[in-house]
Amino acid sequence: MVATIEYIEQTIATYRRAAEANLRTPGREGNVIHLTPELADDVMVTADIHGHRRNFNAIKRIADLDRNPRRHLILQEVCHGGPTYPSNGGCMSHAVLEDVAALKAKYPERVHFLLSNHELAELTDYPILKSKRMLNLLFRLGMQEMYGAATEKVREAYLPFLRSCPLAVKLPGQVFVCHSLPEGVDKGGFDPGIFQRSLDALDLKEHGDVFDLVWGRDYRPENAQAFARLVDAKVLIHGHEPCPTGFQVPNSLQIILDCCAENATYVILPTRDPLDHAQIVERIRKLG
């Protein structure tokens, strides 16, 4: 059943408010949110959700932003995955993306949705094939099931929201949170200017700097060290990589979280008492 006109208009308006909030977030410098003790007491860091409604609801419950007015929440990668519409097999994860935008609109200063590779794929129409299924097509089918003839209008509203999302959040103690990191930074370098400058189409296209940032899977210590030097970090926290146990620690700099499976994890970090890599790992908890 196609949504009502009122609901469609509300969704479009929410995306617009969320996009505006992304660009006006306190602490945003270029494409990075710098969180300080003046802005936050603590930060809940989460990772890939991929349409997993139960885990998304658990994240909101644990974050409890109403009762923790000085807490911030980092979210990433909700598109593609989770339940499908029985009528056409379309992906329902578009509804989680809408809820993320609503959360950003409700808590404009405290919710930070990082640009991730699956959202970038929606932004640029970059095809993702997984298990012989075209995820972009299934996502569009899901939207058509919900919005019918208004699908393109809703899409026109969520694209600016995705384009305005930050690339990273930097916390005290030189903790840098981004979806992933480029491959071969230690061998070929990387332009950290994307974290400061206005992004153009070439940055977002395949093998552009943003594309390389969110798609990379190079967890060698040498690569992590090279990237950390570029962004002045001592700890790197990512999503992107599936983790059967909920998280991975590939080296002494990186921590990978996963929120789209049964063993989903998160970590809450203080801003006034910075933690090192080992202390952060000790704080990782399961959502369940």
NUMI-755782 format. One record per residue (C-alpha): x, y, z. Coordinates in Angstrom, 2 decimals, always signed. Layout:
NUMI-755782
NODE	X	Y	Z
...
//
This chain:
NUMI-755782
NODE	+0.00	+0.00	+0.00
NODE	+1.44	+3.35	-1.06
NODE	+1.98	+5.90	+1.70
NODE	-0.36	+8.87	+2.05
NODE	+0.50	+12.23	+0.53
NODE	+0.86	+13.65	+4.04
NODE	+3.40	+10.99	+5.01
NODE	+5.36	+11.48	+1.79
NODE	+5.51	+15.23	+2.31
NODE	+6.59	+14.72	+5.91
NODE	+9.40	+12.36	+4.81
NODE	+10.65	+14.85	+2.23
NODE	+10.60	+17.66	+4.78
NODE	+12.47	+15.51	+7.30
NODE	+15.25	+14.78	+4.82
NODE	+15.59	+18.49	+4.10
NODE	+15.81	+19.37	+7.80
NODE	+18.35	+16.62	+8.36
NODE	+20.52	+17.85	+5.48
NODE	+20.48	+21.37	+6.88
NODE	+21.34	+20.01	+10.33
NODE	+24.31	+18.09	+8.91
NODE	+25.83	+21.27	+7.55
NODE	+25.16	+23.28	+10.72
NODE	+26.35	+20.71	+13.26
NODE	+28.43	+22.39	+15.99
NODE	+32.05	+21.29	+15.80
NODE	+31.91	+20.59	+12.08
NODE	+35.04	+21.70	+10.26
NODE	+34.88	+20.81	+6.60
NODE	+33.72	+17.20	+6.53
NODE	+34.78	+16.24	+10.07
NODE	+32.88	+16.70	+13.33
NODE	+35.28	+17.64	+16.15
NODE	+33.69	+16.71	+19.47
NODE	+35.11	+18.32	+22.58
NODE	+34.13	+18.23	+26.26
NODE	+32.36	+21.54	+25.68
NODE	+30.03	+19.84	+23.19
NODE	+29.58	+16.40	+24.76
NODE	+30.11	+14.34	+27.91
NODE	+30.29	+11.06	+26.03
NODE	+29.77	+9.52	+22.59
NODE	+28.10	+6.24	+21.64
NODE	+29.88	+4.81	+18.59
NODE	+28.06	+2.25	+16.44
NODE	+28.69	+0.75	+13.02
NODE	+26.94	-0.98	+10.09
NODE	+23.21	-1.56	+10.56
NODE	+22.09	-2.61	+7.06
NODE	+18.37	-2.48	+7.67
NODE	+18.53	-4.42	+10.95
NODE	+15.55	-2.82	+12.68
NODE	+15.92	-4.59	+16.01
NODE	+19.54	-3.51	+16.38
NODE	+18.70	+0.04	+15.35
NODE	+15.99	+0.17	+18.01
NODE	+18.45	-1.23	+20.56
NODE	+20.95	+1.49	+19.69
NODE	+18.33	+4.18	+20.27
NODE	+17.29	+2.57	+23.55
NODE	+20.84	+2.35	+24.89
NODE	+21.77	+5.83	+23.70
NODE	+18.65	+7.18	+25.46
NODE	+19.31	+10.66	+24.14
NODE	+16.40	+12.22	+26.00
NODE	+17.77	+11.17	+29.38
NODE	+21.37	+11.82	+28.36
NODE	+21.28	+15.37	+27.00
NODE	+25.08	+15.55	+26.79
NODE	+25.48	+12.28	+24.89
NODE	+26.20	+12.12	+21.16
NODE	+25.48	+9.19	+18.85
NODE	+27.48	+8.09	+15.79
NODE	+25.64	+5.98	+13.22
NODE	+26.76	+4.52	+9.90
NODE	+25.60	+2.41	+6.97
NODE	+21.91	+1.58	+7.19
NODE	+21.11	+1.03	+3.48
NODE	+20.80	-2.40	+1.86
NODE	+19.83	-5.40	+3.95
NODE	+17.20	-6.54	+6.40
NODE	+13.61	-7.51	+5.62
NODE	+11.98	-7.20	+2.21
NODE	+8.48	-6.43	+0.97
NODE	+6.59	-9.69	+0.31
NODE	+4.90	-8.25	-2.77
NODE	+7.98	-7.41	-4.87
NODE	+11.05	-8.38	-2.82
NODE	+12.06	-4.74	-2.44
NODE	+14.45	-3.79	+0.34
NODE	+12.85	-2.13	+3.36
NODE	+16.08	-0.53	+4.59
NODE	+14.95	+2.77	+3.08
NODE	+12.71	+3.06	+6.14
NODE	+15.73	+2.87	+8.46
NODE	+17.45	+5.61	+6.44
NODE	+14.32	+7.73	+6.89
NODE	+14.42	+7.07	+10.64
NODE	+18.08	+8.09	+10.78
NODE	+17.18	+11.37	+9.07
NODE	+14.34	+11.85	+11.56
NODE	+16.76	+11.23	+14.43
NODE	+19.18	+13.80	+13.02
NODE	+16.34	+16.29	+12.65
NODE	+15.20	+15.67	+16.24
NODE	+18.71	+15.84	+17.73
NODE	+20.49	+18.04	+15.17
NODE	+23.55	+18.71	+17.30
NODE	+24.05	+15.22	+18.74
NODE	+23.42	+12.63	+16.01
NODE	+26.16	+12.09	+13.44
NODE	+25.51	+9.83	+10.43
NODE	+28.80	+9.06	+8.66
NODE	+28.93	+8.65	+4.91
NODE	+29.51	+4.95	+4.21
NODE	+30.03	+2.95	+1.05
NODE	+26.43	+1.75	+0.65
NODE	+25.06	+5.27	+1.09
NODE	+27.70	+6.50	-1.36
NODE	+26.47	+3.84	-3.79
NODE	+22.95	+5.26	-3.51
NODE	+24.29	+8.78	-3.94
NODE	+26.23	+7.96	-7.11
NODE	+24.24	+5.02	-8.54
NODE	+27.27	+2.80	-8.08
NODE	+26.03	-0.80	-8.53
NODE	+26.53	-3.26	-5.67
NODE	+25.98	-6.94	-6.43
NODE	+25.81	-9.29	-3.46
NODE	+24.68	-12.92	-3.44
NODE	+23.58	-12.46	-7.06
NODE	+21.27	-9.61	-6.05
NODE	+21.57	-6.00	-7.23
NODE	+21.18	-4.13	-3.94
NODE	+20.54	-0.73	-5.51
NODE	+17.66	-2.14	-7.56
NODE	+16.12	-3.84	-4.53
NODE	+16.39	-0.59	-2.58
NODE	+14.57	+1.26	-5.37
NODE	+11.89	-1.44	-5.53
NODE	+11.34	-1.02	-1.82
NODE	+10.89	+2.72	-2.21
NODE	+8.46	+2.20	-5.07
NODE	+6.42	-0.13	-2.89
NODE	+6.19	+2.58	-0.23
NODE	+6.02	+5.75	-2.32
NODE	+4.70	+4.74	-5.72
NODE	+4.73	+7.61	-8.19
NODE	+6.38	+9.88	-5.57
NODE	+9.51	+7.68	-5.34
NODE	+11.66	+10.06	-7.36
NODE	+10.61	+13.05	-5.25
NODE	+11.62	+11.22	-2.09
NODE	+14.90	+10.22	-3.71
NODE	+15.56	+13.83	-4.67
NODE	+15.15	+14.69	-0.98
NODE	+17.44	+12.02	+0.48
NODE	+20.34	+12.56	-1.95
NODE	+21.24	+16.00	-0.50
NODE	+21.03	+14.48	+2.97
NODE	+23.56	+11.80	+2.02
NODE	+25.76	+14.33	+0.24
NODE	+25.88	+16.48	+3.37
NODE	+26.89	+13.68	+5.74
NODE	+30.28	+14.03	+7.48
NODE	+33.14	+11.71	+6.60
NODE	+34.45	+11.36	+10.14
NODE	+34.15	+12.32	+13.78
NODE	+37.25	+13.17	+15.79
NODE	+37.23	+12.72	+19.57
NODE	+39.62	+13.86	+22.29
NODE	+42.61	+11.57	+22.70
NODE	+43.12	+11.55	+18.93
NODE	+40.36	+9.02	+18.27
NODE	+39.22	+9.17	+14.64
NODE	+35.95	+7.50	+13.63
NODE	+35.30	+6.91	+9.92
NODE	+33.65	+4.13	+7.95
NODE	+36.90	+2.60	+6.73
NODE	+40.25	+3.76	+5.37
NODE	+41.91	+3.70	+1.96
NODE	+44.11	+0.86	+0.84
NODE	+47.83	+1.30	+0.33
NODE	+48.19	+4.65	+2.07
NODE	+51.69	+3.64	+3.12
NODE	+52.61	+2.93	-0.50
NODE	+50.71	+5.45	-2.58
NODE	+49.68	+8.14	-0.13
NODE	+46.27	+9.72	+0.28
NODE	+44.93	+13.25	+0.13
NODE	+43.58	+14.20	+3.57
NODE	+42.23	+17.36	+1.98
NODE	+38.88	+15.62	+1.49
NODE	+38.27	+16.10	+5.19
NODE	+38.40	+19.88	+4.77
NODE	+37.47	+20.88	+1.23
NODE	+34.12	+20.95	-0.53
NODE	+33.70	+17.61	-2.27
NODE	+33.14	+17.33	-6.01
NODE	+31.84	+14.54	-8.26
NODE	+35.32	+13.11	-8.87
NODE	+35.84	+12.59	-5.12
NODE	+32.70	+10.45	-5.00
NODE	+33.19	+8.39	-8.14
NODE	+34.97	+5.04	-8.27
NODE	+38.61	+5.44	-7.19
NODE	+37.96	+8.99	-6.07
NODE	+39.26	+9.94	-2.64
NODE	+35.92	+9.56	-0.82
NODE	+35.24	+6.29	-2.63
NODE	+38.63	+4.94	-1.58
NODE	+38.03	+6.08	+2.00
NODE	+34.75	+4.21	+2.48
NODE	+35.50	+1.11	+0.39
NODE	+39.02	+0.19	+1.56
NODE	+39.79	-3.07	+3.34
NODE	+43.49	-2.87	+4.05
NODE	+44.07	-3.64	+7.72
NODE	+47.85	-3.96	+7.66
NODE	+49.50	-2.10	+10.55
NODE	+51.66	-0.14	+8.10
NODE	+48.58	+1.14	+6.28
NODE	+46.84	+2.10	+9.52
NODE	+49.94	+3.92	+10.74
NODE	+50.26	+5.90	+7.52
NODE	+46.61	+6.95	+7.60
NODE	+46.74	+7.79	+11.31
NODE	+49.64	+10.14	+10.71
NODE	+47.67	+11.96	+8.02
NODE	+44.68	+12.56	+10.30
NODE	+46.69	+13.00	+13.53
NODE	+45.11	+10.00	+15.26
NODE	+46.20	+7.35	+17.73
NODE	+43.06	+5.19	+17.49
NODE	+40.96	+4.47	+14.39
NODE	+37.40	+3.15	+14.77
NODE	+35.55	+1.82	+11.72
NODE	+32.63	-0.24	+10.48
NODE	+32.55	-1.75	+6.96
NODE	+33.99	-5.18	+7.76
NODE	+31.59	-7.99	+8.81
NODE	+32.51	-9.24	+12.29
NODE	+30.96	-12.57	+13.37
NODE	+31.89	-11.85	+16.98
NODE	+30.71	-8.23	+16.82
NODE	+34.07	-6.53	+16.59
NODE	+37.65	-7.02	+15.42
NODE	+41.00	-5.59	+16.47
NODE	+43.22	-6.08	+13.39
NODE	+46.15	-4.13	+14.84
NODE	+47.16	-1.81	+17.67
NODE	+45.54	+1.23	+16.00
NODE	+42.27	+0.00	+14.53
NODE	+38.99	-1.19	+16.03
NODE	+36.16	-2.47	+13.82
NODE	+32.57	-2.59	+15.11
NODE	+29.58	-4.33	+13.53
NODE	+25.90	-3.68	+14.31
NODE	+24.07	-5.70	+11.65
NODE	+24.21	-9.22	+13.12
NODE	+23.27	-11.08	+16.28
NODE	+26.53	-10.22	+18.05
NODE	+26.21	-6.50	+17.37
NODE	+28.43	-4.23	+19.47
NODE	+28.91	-0.60	+20.43
NODE	+31.18	+1.48	+22.61
NODE	+30.53	+4.59	+24.71
NODE	+33.53	+6.88	+25.08
NODE	+33.97	+9.82	+27.47
NODE	+35.24	+13.12	+26.12
NODE	+36.92	+14.46	+29.27
NODE	+39.10	+11.44	+30.03
NODE	+40.52	+10.20	+26.70
NODE	+41.16	+6.47	+26.43
NODE	+43.85	+4.56	+24.58
NODE	+43.30	+1.68	+22.17
NODE	+43.30	-1.06	+24.82
NODE	+40.97	+0.87	+27.13
NODE	+38.50	+1.41	+24.29
NODE	+38.49	-2.29	+23.43
NODE	+37.70	-3.08	+27.07
NODE	+34.62	-0.84	+26.87
NODE	+33.04	-2.56	+23.86
NODE	+29.65	-4.06	+24.74
NODE	+27.02	-6.14	+22.96
NODE	+23.70	-4.56	+22.02
NODE	+21.71	-7.56	+23.21
//
